[in-house]
């Protein structure tokens, strides 16, 4: 098998996705029994794809093929619907089939424009026996841009198992311009034995394969598909491993294989990916270390570059991996690549844009050629099984289709702003075969028909190929993404979509931003939805179009980019049902007569607005005024509106529910309502001894987090915090049925503490983050803000309590690897034991009978010097603000996974944390940015 994604993918993005099941390859539909008739559905074009010409519809035919040992007759009842919910036509057709000879009934489906359709047929014989009921997909697509486009961003993970001729035809019609891997270039073919290399017939076969791709307008990214079978480093116990499972045994032999793969093909294929997902001690680099990978890249560079200076070597595997391994600060032989790889699986959260920008900045700074080959997102995508599991299957397929274009657009924006070439490969396409990773297939391999994502891809390429992105239209508005393009004809094009919001999942469209965009002057502007359906033809002066989460609206115009930009910004009105982001904020000191209910109000829409916020205080409370105005709130601006409290009642549970109702001027009838449950998040001065009686915490107000699993069971996590002149103290009580621990860190330094049962303490305590490569970016507040410090506490096997530094100024946003250079601020274990330590104290104790884990942490103020200085300078009786959050990691197959303080009282906001422990990555669905407030009492 070739390097067409999951050959190299194997079990796919390790640690990011559940294990994949091998799908069976099914062709057609067949009843059981030797004498039974076989009935199969198909279309007059076997691809199931019909490109339109201009605005003219197409007229596809449904083909029902019968193969029966005896004469057969009956009826076919059929129907066609758009998007599975808009009936367009139906009928019943009689059929007769001769014995032993395949016969076909042709059913015209009518005139259809660009969209995805579902065709259902029920075949019944003359005796009334149902022979088949099946639904197949049909795509009517906009015409693709023809010919090769080496600078195009539009790649696709095309499976080598799939029927090659028809797969290439599908890819060509979809507008695919890049494929990953050359099936004829396999390590065992290139070097079948030590010192033996492929000959001209095998080379000619590879060149012919490349030429065939070129004839379909598609470039190939060359790939080294792991090892020769005879050159795999044995496993940790000396066991023989498969070629993809470990680093090369003889690195010099591997380098020679790579050289001999590239040398005869470099005139056709200038870009070569060196190894897929080389996770240290992971599924393809089982005993290899970080330095091994850097050594391999350097050796390949030294062998290839002198003879072929124009060949680009593409390395790495993810943004975190590239920072941790390829570019590890101070380490030996870093940066011997021309471009880097990332695999941004998952929803199109703004962090995809943030991570891509980080990738580009790292390549520009630290690649030996300043990243001349650009960035290669060689795998990304969503799947119904992983990303839309709670939706019915038909709806889930459209969910995948909605995520496709936003994923490309976010990456393209990063490339445009950083002036760096980028290629993006959605995973994946197989016309008729199963494979490892088939849950990501955008074709139904059983029926050999397209799923909605195919139409979404074709729509995107048809409207955006040969266009240069000029920038983002709404850089301050968290609700909206808009991308401006200049076409090859000089005319303006654009793509706009509303963002999704996290409500415990990203599956529900109604949780995101929903509304309309009205263009006051729409003459000469044509609009299309994410599946190619035309929304307006450019002849109307004013148009109003729906905006829904992740459903891209494309604009193709007769205008210059500048005029189109004005039409979509100054000349447009975007009206959402939720134009503001409302966040009730924690109380930062114990309740008293000076308390206020604070509500953070952020304008997430692209236009300034005036609003009135009315609150419902907690039961038994009174406020001086329940309604306060908010004047001229600019796009992206946040304000805290404070309601002085005149009467309050202390809750024994420390939970207070605040309701709100916001109205907006010039939006009659709009009421943005909701509520949030807030707590007192206060850190008093106390003398605490780690490991001493729990009674010393009696008067420290606890905060609680609640975790509900997919099975519906609920767990409560309780935290308390205090401080004295030496330490910041945190105590946590974590309900947990089963303790999951790593070996003690000195015994296995490759086990990440954050993957075991643990708690993470995250701070945003530094305004000027010199190692944050995105600081100062125009989108920084929209989606790029990072944290400054992260500490992880865990209980290792043998009852060993550990406290790890994961992030602080001087760690370069890296993760600890034993063969990397020691950083200015070292990563790994802090000097902290239950009773002593220059950097803190830590005691983690487990009560298996009570199913409870207790964490007691004393973090020395030397670990948070900026916050320590603010506390030290505070006036007596004042409160020092602290931006702080905790994450609970409950690992294991029955564990609850990650639970975040940032999601307790309001939907999170996207940020960017580009280090491996994944506080999230800053994505909404992994906790978002650390922006929750606490108060430290003086």
N, C-alpha and C positions, 0 to 999 in steps of 0.2 A: 504494500500500500504506500501511497505517496504522502507527501507532507501537506496534504490539503486539509488542514486543521486538525481533526481529531485523530488522525494517525499520529501526528505529533501531539495531539491533544490527549490521547489515551483516556485517562479518567477525567480529563479536562482540568480547568483552572483549579488547582489543588487547594483545598481548604475553602474555596469560595462557593462551591456547588456540591450538591449531594452526589453520591456515586451514580454512574449512569448504567442503565440496563442495556444489554445488547438487543436491538430490535430485529425481529425476523423480517426478511425481505419477502414481500407478498406481491404478486402480480395478478391483477384482475380479481374477480369474485366468483366463487365456484361452490356449488352445493356438493355435499358428500355423496359417495356411492358411485360405482363405476358406470352405471347406466343412466345416471341423472344428467339432464341437460345443463350445459354451462352457459351462463348469461353474463356478459361483460358490458360495462358502459365506457364510452369514450367520446371524443369529439372529432370533428372533421379535421382539425389540426391536433395531432397527438400531444402537443405541449399543453393544450388547454389555454393558450395565450393567443389573443387576437389583437394585434396593433391596429389602431385607427389611422386613417390618413386625414390630416387636418381635423375638421370637426365632424366628419362624416361617421355615422355609426357603422358597425359591422353586423353581419348576419351569420352567427355560428350555428352549426348543426350538432345535435346530440346523436351519437351513433350507438345503437343497441345491437350487439352482436350475439347470435345464437349458434351454439354447436350442440346438436342433439343426435343421439343414435336412432331416434325415431322422428317421424314427421311431427311438427309442433305448431300450434296456433294459440292465439290468445290476444291480450291487450297490454299496452304499455300506457299507464297513467303517469303524466309528467307535469312538473311545475318548475318555474324559474322565479327566483326572488333575488333582489339586490340586498346585500349585506345580511341575508338571512331573515329579514323582517319586512321587506317591501315587496309584496307579490306583484309580479309583472305579467305573467302568462301561465296558462295551464291547458291541458287537453288530454285526450285519450286516443291512442292510435292502435288499430288492429295490426297483427303481424302473423305471418306464416313462415315456417322454416322447414326446408326439406331435410330429409334424414341424412345424417352423416356428412353434410356439407355446411361449412360456416356460412351464415347469411346475416345481413345487416339491415336494420331498419333505420332510416334517416329521418330525424325529426327536426325541422327548422324551429329555432328558438326565438325568431323575430329580430328586430333591429335593436342593438344594444350599444350604448355609449360607454366611455371609460368608467370602470367600477369593478368591484368583485361581486360575483354572482354565485348562487348555490342552485344547482339543478338536482331535483329529486325525481327518481323514477321508480315506479312499482310495476313489476312484470308479473302477470297472472296468466296461467294457461287456460285453455278452454274448459277444463274441468273445475276451475276455480282455485287451483293450487297456486299459492304465491311462490314464485320462483326467485324473486329478488326485490328487495327495497334498499335503495342506496342513494346517498347524496354525494355529489361530486362538485368540486370547485371549478369555477370558470373565471378567467381574467380577461377583461378588455382593457388594454393599456394604451397609453400615449406613445407615440413613436420615439424610439431611442435615437440618440445621436450616433451616427455611423462612423466607423473607423477607429484607429488606434488613438489613444490619448495618454501618453506616458505621464503627463502632469496631473491626470485626473485623481480625485480622492476616492473614487467609487470602486471598492474591491468587494469580493464575496468569497467566503470559504466554500469552494466547490469540491464536493466529495469525489475521490477517484473511483469509488465503487460504482458510481452511477453510470448508466449507459452514456458513453462519451459523446457520440455525435449529437444526440438530442439534447444532452445537458449543455453543450456549447451553444446550440441554437437558442435554448432558453436564456442562457446568460447574455447572449448577444441582444436578444429582444428586451431584456430587462435593462440594458444599458450598462452592464458590468464592464469595467475597464481593467481590472486587476484580478488575478487569481494567485493563490498561494501554493507554491510547490510544483515540482515537475515529477510526474509519476515514474518516468524512466530513470531518474537520478536517485538511486538508492545506494546506501553505503556498501552493501554486499555486491552490488553491480559494479560500482566504481572501483572497489578494492576487495575482490573475493578472497584474498589471502595476503599474508605479509609480503610487501614488496611487489605485489601483482596488481595491475590496474587495467581498467576497461580498454577495449579496443574499438576500432573505428565503427564496426556495425552497431555496437551499443551506443556510441556517441551519436551516430547518425539517427538512431531511433529517438534519442533525446532532442536532437535538433529538429527533427520532424514534428515531434509533439509541440515544441515551442512555436514552430512555424504555423501549425494548425491553430493554436490559440491566437496568434497574430492575425490570421485570416478572419477570425471572428472579432477583431478589434480589441483583443484582450492581452495585456502584458502579464508576464509571469515574475513573481518574486521567487527567486531560487531559494531552496531550503536544504539544509543538511539534516536528514531525517535520523538523527541520533547516531548510533554506533554501527560499525560492522559487527556481526554476530560473534566473530572471533576475538573481539577487542573490547569486551565489557569488563570493567572492574568488578570482581566478585562482591557479594553482599557482605554485611557486617559479620556474618558467621561463616564466611567463605563459600556461600552458596552461589551457584551459577544464576545469573539474572538475564532477563530479556534485553534486547539492544537498547530499549528506551529507558531502562530503569536506573542506570548509573553512569557515571563519568567514564571516559575511555580509560582502559587499563594502560595502554602505551600511548601517551599523548603525542609523541612524535609520529607514530603510525597514523593516528587520527588526522593530524595536521596534513600529512601527505595525501590522505584520502580527500580532504577538503580541497587542497590545491588541485588535485587531478579532476575533481568534479567541476571546479570553476574554470580551469584553463581552456578547455575546448568549447566552452559555452559563453564566455564572458563578452563576446561581441554581440550576443543576442540577449543576455541576461546580466545586467551590470550590478544588480542588488541581490545579496545573499544573506539569508537569516541563518545564524550559526547554530542555534540549539533552541528548542521549544521548552519554555518554562523550566529553566534549570534551578528549581528551588533547592537550596542547600538542605541536605538530608531529607529531601522530599521525594516525590514519585519518579523523577527523572535524574536525580543527582544524589542517590541514596546515601553514599558514604563520602561524596565529594564535599569539599569545603569552599568557602568564598574565594580563597586565593587560587584554588584549582581552576575556577572559572576564569579569573583574571589571567592566569597563566595561559590557558587555552586561547583566549582572545589575542593575547600578545604574540604567541607562537604563530597563529594563523596570519596575523597582520604581517609579521616579519617574513613569512613564506610567500604571501600573495602580493603584498604591496609593491615590492621592487619591480616585479614584472608587469603587474596590472594595476597601475596607480589610479585608474578610473573605476575600478571595482569598489563597490561600497559594501562594507561588512556591517551587518545589522545584528545587534546584540541586546542582552538584557531579557526581561520578561514581564516586568510591571514597573510602575513608577517607583514604588517602594523598593523593589529589588534593585533597580538601577541606582538609586541613591545609596542603598545599603551595601551593594556588592560592586557594581561596575565602577561607580564613582566614589567609593568609600574614602573619606577624607584621610589623607596621610598614609594610605595603604600603598602597597607595591603594585606597579604596573596597572594603574587605573586608566580607563577611558580609551582603550584601543578598539574603538568602534566608530563608524561614520554616522550611525543612526540607531535609534533604540525602539524597543518593542513594549507595548502595553496591552493588557487584556481587560478591557473595561466592561466586563459582563454586568448586567443589571439595568435597573431603571435609568432613564436619562435625567437623573438629578443633576443639579448644577455642578456638583463635584466632578462630574466627567470633564467639564470644561476646565475646572480648576486643576485637576490632575494632569490634563493634557498640557496646560500652560506650564506647569512645573516641569514636566518631562522636557518640553522645548527649552526652557531656561537652563536646565541641567546640561542638556546636550550642547547648547551654545557655549556654556561656560567650561565644560569639563571633557567633552569629546576631543580627541586628538585632532580632528578636522572641524571642530566647532559645530558638529552635527550637520554636516553638509548634505547627508542623505535624508534628513528629516525623520519624521516619526511614523511608525508602522503599528497601527492598531490591528494586529493580525487576527485577533479574535475578540468579538464582543457580540452582545445580543441578549434577548430575553426569550423565555420559553413559557408556555402555558403551565407546565408542571411546576416550575419554580417561582414564577412571577405573578401568575394569575390563577393559582390553584383554587381559590374560593369562587371563581366565576364558572358558569356553565361553559362547556367546551367551545361552543360556537362564539360566545362572547369573548372568551379568553383568546381565541385566535385573532380577533379584532384588537384586543388589548396589545398583543405583540405587534401588530401592524402599526398601531399608534405610536409605539415607542421607537420605531425605526428611524424616521427622519429626524426627530429631535436629537437622537444619539449622534447622527452624522453632523448635524448643524452645530452642536456644541463643540465638537472636535474641530470642525472647519473654522469656527470663530476663533478658537485658540490659535490655529495655524495662520489665519489672516492677521491677527493682531501681533503675533510674534514673527511674522514674515518667515515662516518655516513650512516646507512642504510636508503634507501628511497624507497617508493612505489608510483607508478604513475598510476592514473586511468583516462584514456581518457573517455570523456563523449560524446556519450553513444551508447548503442545497444538495439534495440527492433526489433525482427524479424517480428512481424505482428500486432503490436498495436501502436496507437498514445498515446501521453502523453505530459505533460507540459515540453517543452524543446525538442520536436521532431525535431526541425530544426537542432539539433546536431546529429541526428541518423545516424549511419554509415551503416545502412541497409535501403533499400526502403521498408517500411512497407506495402505499397500498393501492390507491386509486389512480396514482400518477397524474394528479391534478394540483393546481396551485392553491395555496392558502392566501389569505388576504395580504400577508407581508410581501409577497411577490409583487402585487399590484402597487403597494405603497412604495416599494423600492423603484419600480419602473416609473412611477409618477415623479418621484424625487429626481431621478437622473434625467428624465426627459425635460424637466423644467429648469434644472440647475447646472447640467453639464455645459461646458464652454462658458461658464460665468465666473467672474472673479468676485469673491466676497469683499465688500468695502467696509463692513463694520456692523455694529449692533445698534438698533434703533432706540432701545429703551434701557440704557445701562443702569438707571436708578430704580427701575420698577421690578420688584421681586415677583410680581404676578405674571409678567409678560416677557417673552423673548421675541425679538424681531431682527432679521438678518437681511441686510441690503446687499444686492449684487449688481454688477455691471456685466451685461451679456456681451458676447462677441460682436454683436451688432451695435454696441454702444448704448443699448436701451436698458432701462432699469428693471430689475426683478427683485422680488423679496419673498421671504417666508416668515410667517408670524404664528406663534402658538401661545396659549395660556398654560401656565405651569400647574403641576399637580401638587397637592398637599397631603401630608402624611396624617392618617387618622387611625394609626395602628397597623396600617398597610398602605401600599400605594396602588391598590387594585381598583378602588372605587372612584370613578370619574366625578361623582357628585360631591366628593370631598375637596376637589380642586377648584381653581378659579374658573367660573362660568359666566359668560356674558356676551356682549356684542361689540363689534367695531363698526363704526359708521364713518364712511368717507364722504366728505362734503363735496368733493370734486373727483368723481370716479371715471370721468370720460377718458377713454384710452387705457383703462386698467381692467384687465381680465383676471378673474380669481378662480382658483380650483381648490378642491378639498384634498385631504391626504390620500384619497384613493382615485384622484384624477377627475372627479365629477366637476363640471364647470358650474360655478356659482353666479358669475356675472360676466357679460360679454363685452364690457367696455363702452356700451352705448348709453348708459344711464348716468345722469349727473350725480345723484346721491344713491348710495347703496348701504345697506346694513347687513352684516354677515355675523354668523354665530361664532363665538370663540369657546372652545372646550379644551380641557386638559389634554395636552400632548397631541391634539389633532391639528396638524399643520395646515394653515391656509397659505397657498402660493399665489403670488401676484406677478403677472406677466404684463408688461406695459409698452406703450409707444412713447413713453416719456424718458427723459434723461434720469439717471440714478438720483440726481439732486432733487429733481422735481417730484419723483416718486417718494423720496424720503420725506419731503415736506407734506405730501398728501397723506402719508401714513403716520405723521407725528402732529405737526401744527394743524393740519387739515383733517384730523381724525378725532373721534370721540370713542374712547374705550370705556365701556360701562360694565362693571362686574357686580354680581350680587353681593360680593364680599370685597369691597375696594380697600379695606383697612385690615391690618393684622393687629388683633387686640390681645394683649397679654396681661392679665392680672399678676402683679408681682408679689413676691414673698415679703412678709414683714421682716425688717432687718434688726428689730429690737423687740423686747417684750412689750406687750400691749400696755398702754397707759393713756393719760389724757391728751398727750401730744401725737398720738398715732394717726396715721393717714392711710386710707386705702389708695394704693397707687396702681394706675393702669397705664401700661405702655401702649401707645397708639402709633402705628407706623402706616404711612401711606404707601401701599404696594402698587398702586396704579400709576400710569404714566403722566397724569395731570394733577396739578395742585388742587386742593379741595378744602372747603370749610365744613365742619361737622359739629354735631352736638352729641355728647356721650351722656347717657343716663344709666346709673347703676342701681342695682338692688343689693343692698348690703347684707351681710350674714344675718340670720334670724336673731332677733333681739337687739340688733345694732341700729344706731342712728348716725347719720352724717349731716354736716351743716347744710350741704346742698347735694341733691341727688343728680343734678344735671349741670354740666359745665361745657362751655363752647371750646372748639379748637379752630383757630383761625389760620388760614393760608398754610396748610400743611403741604410742603413740597414733596414731589416724588422721591421716595426713599428716605424721607425724614421721619424720625421717631421723636415723640415727646411723651414724657411721663406726666399724666394728669393726676393730681392729688386731691382726694376728697377727705377733708378733716373729719375725724370721728368725734362725735359728741357723746356716744354711749356705746359700750361694747360688752361682750360676755366672753370670757376665756373658755375655750373648748378643751376639754380633757384630752381629746385626741389630737389637738393642735391642727385641726382642719377647719377652714373657713371658705364657704362657697360664696362667690361674688358673681352676680348676674350683670349683664350689660345690654343696652339697646342703643345703637348708634344710628343717627340719621344724617344725611348728607345734603347740603344745599344743592338745589337744582336737580335733585333726584327724588321727585315726589313718590311716595309709596315705599321707598327703600327703607328697610329696617334690618340692620345687621345685628343679630342677637346671638347671645351665647352666655356661657358661664365658665368660670375657672375655680378650682379649689386650691387655695393657697395655704401656706404654713408660715409659722415664725421660724426663720432660718437665722439663728443668732448664735454667736460664738462668744461666751462670757470668759472672763478671766477666772481661772481656777488652778489650784495646785493639784495636779493629777499624777498618780504613780501607776505606770503600766503594770498590770497583773495584780493590783491591789483590789480591795473590795469594790463591788459595783455600786455601793452606796455613795461613793464619792461623785457619782454622776447623777444623783437623785434630783438635784434642782436644775439640771441642764435640760432645756427643752428639746425633745427628740423630734426629728422629722422622719416621715415614713414614705416608702415607695412600695407600690403594689405591682406584682407581676402576675399576669394571667396567661397560662400556656394555651396552646392550640387545643388541648384536651379539656380546657375549662377549669383546671385547678388553679387556685390562687395562693400566692405566697406574699408575705409581708417582710420588708427589709426596713430596719430601723437604724438611724444614724444620729449620733450626737457629736458635737465639736466643742472644744474649749482651747484656751491658750494660757501660757505664762511667759516669762521672760526668755525661756530657752526653746520652747516647743509649741507647735500647733498640734493639738491632740484630736484624734478621731476614734470613735468607738462605733462599731457596727454589729448588729445582731441579724444574721442571715438565715432564714428558714431554708433548709436544703435537705432533701431526702437522702442524698448520696454524695459523699465527699469524693471529688475527682482531683488527684494530686499529681504533680510531676515529681521525678526524682529530685533530690536536693541539687541546687544549681551547680555546685562544684563537681558533682558526679556526671552531669550531662548539661553542658552549657548551651546545647542546641534546642532545648525545650523552652519555649516562650512561656513566661509566667502567666501572661494574659490569656493563654489558651486553657489553663486549668481553672478550677474554681478560684475566684479572686475578686478583689475589689480594686478599682482604679480611682485615683484622686486627681482630678484635672483642674488646672488653674489657667486663667488668662490674666497674668499679673504684670506683663511687660508691654508697654506701648510700642517701643521700637524693637521689633524682632529682626535683628540684623541677618539671621540665617533664613528668614522667611522670604523666599524668592518672589513671592507675589505681593509683598508689601508695597503700597503705593499705586497698585493697579487701579484703574477707574472702576472696576467691578469689585473692588475689595470688600466694600460693605454689602454689596448685593449677595455675594456668595463665596468669597475667598478668605475670610478671616480665619486665623489659626489660633491655637492655644499656645501657651508658653511653657508649661510644666505638666508633667504627668508622672505619677508614681503608682506602683502596682504592689499590692500585698497579697501573699498567697501562703498556703500551708503545704509544704513539700512532704513527700513520704518520709516516714520516720519521725513525724511530728515536728519538723523543722520549720520555724516561722521565718519568712523572707520578706524583705522590702526592697523593691527594685526601682532604680531611676530609669525611666523610659524616655523622658523628654525634659530638657532644661536648656537654657542658653549655653552654647558650647557643645551640644550633642549633634548639631547639624541635622536634626530631624531624622537621624539614623536609628537603626535597631542593632542590638548587640550581636556580633558574630565573633567567635574566638580568634579567627585568623586575621581580623581587621586590626588596623592600628588603633592604639588607645587615643581617644578623643580628648580635646582640652577639658571638657567635663565628662568624666568616664560614665559609660553606660553599665548597666548590670546591678549587682547587689550593692546596696548601701551598707555602710558600717553601722549596723543596727541589730541588736539582739534584744531579748526580753528585758534585760537588766542594764545594758550598757551599749555604748556606741557613740562615735563622734558625730554621726549624721542622723541618729534617731534611735528609736526603740520600736520593737514590733513583737507582738504576741498574738498568734492565731491559735485558737483552741476549738476542738471539735467535741460536741455532745451527740454521739450517734444515737443514743436512746431518745433524746429530745429532738433529734434531727435539726440541730442548730449549730451554726458556726459563729464564733465570736472573734471579731478583729479588734485589737487595741494597738493604736499607732501613735507614736510621738515623732513628728517630723521636725527636725531641727530647723530653726529659723534661718540657718545658713543656707538651707536649700531653697528658700524663698526670700532672698535678700531685698528685693524691691518691695514686696508686701511687708516685710519686717520693718523696713524704714518708715513706711506709712503708718504702721501701728505705733512705732516708737515715737513718732512726731505728733500723734493725735492728742488733742486736748482732753483732759479728764472729763468723763461723762459723755464724750462724743462717740460716734459710731464710724468705724473705718469700713468702707465698702470693699467687698471681696467677690470677684467673679470666680465661682467655684461650682463644680458638679462632681457627682460620683457615678460610677458605673458598677453594676454587679454582674459578674460573669458566672452563670450556673452551667457548667459543662456536663458532658455525658449525654447518652441517647435519650434519657428521660429528663434532662435538665431544661431549664427555661431559657437558656441562652443569655443574651445581654439585655439588661434593663437600665434605663438612663434617667437620672434626675431631670435632665433637660426636657423630658416629655411629660412630666407630671402634671403641670398646670396649663400648658398651652402647646399648640403644634410647634415643633422645632423649626429652626431656620438653618439653611444649608451653610456649611463652612468648608474648610479644607485642611485636613490633617494628613499630610503625606508621609506617614511613617507606619511601619508594619503592624503595630499592635491594634490599629484600627479602633481608636476610641469610637470611631466609625471610620469613615474616611472624611467625616464631616457631612455625609449625606443625611437627609431627613430621616431615612429609614434606619440609620445607624446612630441615632441620637442627635444629629445636627451639631451646630456650633455650641461651644461652651459660653453661654451668655446669661446664666442664672445667677441672681445676686444673693449674697449673704452679708451679714453685718458682724463686725468684730467690735465688741464693747471695750471701751477704754476704762 
